[in-house]
Amino acid sequence: MKFLPLFWSGIWRKPGRTALIFFQVSVAFALFGMLQGLKTGVDHAAAAARADLLIVHSRLSFLAQSLPAGSLEQIKSVPGVKMAVPVDIFGATYQKPTQGLGVVAISLVKDWPAAFTFTVAPEYLAAFQKLRTATLVREELAEKYAWKIGDRIPLMSNTAQMSGSTDWAFDVVGTFRDSDVGSGRDNILINLAYLEEARFLGKGTVQHFNVAISDPKQAATVSDEIDRRFANSPQETKTESLLELAQANAQSIGDMNFLIRAIVAAVLAALLFATANMMMQSIRERRVELAVLKAVGFTDRAVFLLILAEALLVCVTAAAFGLALAALILPLAAALVVGLSMPRIVLAIGLALAIGVALISAAIPAAMAARLKVASALVSG
Amino acid sequence: MGSVLTIVVGVACAVGVLISMLAMGVGVERQATGNVRADRVILSSTGARGNQSSIPKDEAVGVRDLAGIKKGVGGAPIVVFDSLIPIEAHRRVTGVRIFFPLVGTTANFTEYRPEIRLTDGRMFRPGLHELIASNPCGHQFTGFEIGDGRPIRGADWIVVGHFEEGQTLQCVVYTDVDALMSAFNRNTYNTVSVMLQSPADFGAFREALQANPTLHLEAQHESEAVRERFIGLKGILDFAGYFVGAIMAIGATLGAVNSLYAIVDSRRREFGTLRAIGFGSAAIIASILCESLLFALPGALLGGALAWAFFNGLAASPFGYSFQLAVTPSLGLIGIAWALGMGMVGGLLPALRAARLPVATALRAS
């Protein structure tokens, strides 16, 4: 610790240069933190998805195939199933062709929203049950289109009503939140009973069933049992947990890994050159001072360590600053990309890389300083 | 020497990353627009697009009588009816499930899409559960060999042919529209596509469309319809590219400032001499800025070359949409402009310092 004032004066010998290198390292690690946070955040969000919630859809096709609504009783009778509800979905657009949204038709069972990933205020639920054409809209979506309770929202779709019209209108009675990272952001909930009555085609069928099970560890067993009950029937099912679905989604972004790695490599390469260059300059300018240190009894080893310590101090504090900056910015970006967060492992890897950069870039300058010949340095100075 | 290398490497990395990331957006655009022709028009129901659009059969047939449509073999107008169904496939390597469009289309679609070239097998036959798949399907996903059956709506649909469709990496599968619609209980098409006699007939065609009260359809040039589909993804990719590129540029600029300060410091005497023999501050500022730009330029070229070597033609499929990254000359120009910006900003403060050095002290410097 008694050497601290010594590195401190070494570091601030040229405050302008140190500040510049400090910011350069900070910027690099802020970028590293954001990129790595994006990747690890997505992986973590996927791992945090609920294993105790299952989706039963047709084995033939996830999206384009429906199941008979009557399968519900058979699913409910599978041991381990706590609750099962039928769900139908269709796509619609609001005002402009580019403003698409998902219409999710549910049949409301008591306690269901809480058992699944939805959060709805009780008064909204009551209003939703009372009005056939009611809709609950996702909070973000209500904000996006400035919808208020009592608004009637007109939608266009390719699902025909009994009249042949493909235009629908729903009354906003409240909002909901959905913690499932896999579900789309632009979703509204409507009453399945109303859809069933009003639609022309597809009566008596649903797109999938949401199932809650009592023990998440039994997810695989319960899924297999549900699928077994429908095996070899025209309505074969495929049951997956939200966890499995989220993991598949996370993998589809996995192709970005190569790019992220390449960027991080480029950042670190540029940084190595910059810090090595800074240390070289610093050593060159301080030949005389270093020679004096040696003359008063500092060993070669002590000088070597002194230079390394200076580089470490600058790099690690700058990296910590940059990573902190990324940790501050990431939550803002999370509004755009679901599931962004900065896990601690990213901080740890970042600091380890900073130490690596400091040691590698300072090694040669420090060795030069250690090998400095006292007499010649003092003469040339 | 070390200082110059720092500038060159810093700029090269920043430019390389910027170009590689922008190459994704360019790749998406190039793939989407690669087959676009000016004489093709896409009709969808008013206010809707793609899957949301729904056109009753009788309304679709009415399109055939509109003005400006090119006649195909046998004198029939080239009007194609399409129905899109998303179908799942599994990746060959990872087994991950993704969705691709199964396009039901009418038999004359080869007149509408002359770029389609069967490379293997034969065309699908109307009314049967037969598919033809683009070659990328077989490369990326399992179950697309000729003779493979794909379970769709309770029946096995047989892959009977493979085709090539320009440079795209996107998997596309065509089948007979009537077979597909009856399998999925649909009675409306999604889109109607038309080939015009010439691109100049678009106005006349649209007028005829609007004048017909039984047709509630919107006509778009193919380029416009395709653009609407990829512009969102391109926007996201470009934003990410400029965001990361800007952060790296800030880092490289800071590095350049540091290095140029060092260069200026080591040449104080030289600048003192120049001032003493009558060069003004402006000349010195200009000379240092020029030097800084000259260091940045090889950095840009190096970065561009590295981006091209590593990423040009690389296949990527973020969000399940497959395309090839494209490093183009225009991206190179963006990279050079970006690098010159870094050189300019980075050189400014050091240049001012050099210009402000008092001549007497500068000459005394070692």
Interface residues (C-beta under 8 A of the other chain):
Chain A: G16 R17 L20 I21 F23 Q24 V27 A28 A30 L31 L35 R59 L60 S61 F62 L63 A64 Q65 G91 A92 T93 K96 P97 T98 G100 M156 S157 N158 A160 T166 L201 G202 P234 A248 Q251 S252 I253 D255 M256 L259 A262 I263 A266 V267 A269 A270 L271 F273 A274 A276 N277 M278 M280 Q281
Chain B: G2 S3 L5 T6 V9 G10 A12 C13 A14 G16 V17 S20 M21 M24 S44 S45 G47 A48 R49 N51 Q52 S53 S54 I85 P86 I87 E88 T94 V96 R97 I98 F99 P151 I152 R153 G154 F184 N185 N187 T188 N190 E228 V244 I247 M248 I250 G251 A252 L254 G255 V257 N258 S259 Y261 A262 F310 F311 A316 S317 P318 F319 G320
